[in-house]
């Protein structure tokens, strides 16, 4: 069906029992590889998946303008989820993390809402 993400037999890197690929190069099947356009940096490309997760979470939450969201976890995906919630119309996003340094950069900061 072309929905490999729903196939229980599919395995992903960095998801047990498969190790991650923290290295400069890797051989990857071409059918699951997407070339970044020349105007997209590797750093920007690395943010695509966390942003997609955040947008999916905001969409599943059925945000309406004025909602208040709570995001548990201030890592990359949590930050992208907070931004997606704001873009979706939340008037406020409360972001928490068990590690203080995860939210220290955001103390007394307000993410702009639209």
N, C-alpha and C positions, 0 to 999 in steps of 0.2 A: 504493500500500500504506500510505500515511500515514507512511512512514519517510523523510522528506525528508533526514535527515542522511546517508543512504546513497546519495543521488542524486548522481552525479558532476557533473551540470550545475548543481547548487545552488551559489550563491556567498554568502559571508559577509562582512560588513563587517570591516575590519581584517585580511583575509586576502588576500594578493596574488592578483590584480591590483587588488582593491578597497581603497580607502583607508578608514581608520577614521572614526569620527564623534565626535571630541572636541569637542562643542558642547553647548549647553544644551537644544536641541530638534532633533527630526528627524522626518520623515514616514516611517512604517514600515507595511508591509502588515498589515492587521488580522488576517489568518489566522496570522501569526507573532508576534502581540503578546499578552502576558499582563498583565492589569491586576493590580497589587499590591493586596492588601487594605489598608484604611485603617490597620490595626494593624501593617503592615510598612513600615519606613522605606525610603527610597531606598538608604541605605547597606547595609541588610540585604538588599534586593533585588539589589544589585550583587554580593553574595557567593554568590548561588544557583548561578550557573554554575561558579565555581571550586570550590565545595563539591561540586557534582555530578561534576566531573572527578575530584576527590580520592576521593569515594566509589566511583566507577567503577573507579579504579585499585586501591583497596584490595580491592574485590570480585574484580577480575581476578587479583589476587595470591593469592587463596584463603588469606587470613590465618587462622591458628588461634591460640588463646590461647597466649601465651608466645613467639611469633615475635619476631624482631628485624628491623626494616625499615630500609632506607637510602633516603632521599629526596634526589635530586640536584636542587638548585635551591630556594632559600628565598624565592621570590617568593610571591605570593598563592596560586597553585595548589599550590606545594610545601608551604606552611603548612597548607592545607586537606587535602592528602594525608597529611601527618604526623598531623593530628588524626583523620582517618578511619582511619588505621592503628591509632592508639591505641584508638579507639572499637571497632575490629574485634577487639581483643584483644592487640595487640602489647605486649610487656613493655618494649620500648625502641625508640625511633626515632632514628636517626642522620640528622641533617639537615646537608647541606653546600651550599656555594655558592662560585662563583669570586670573588664580590665579598664582601669581609669584612663590609661593613656590612649585608649581607643576613642574617647570622646574629648580628651583634653584640648585638642585643636579647635573644637567647636564651642568650648565654653564661652558664654556671653556673645555668641555669634548667632545671627539669624540667617538661615538660608532664604534667599529671596523667593517669595511666592508671586505668581503671575497676577 
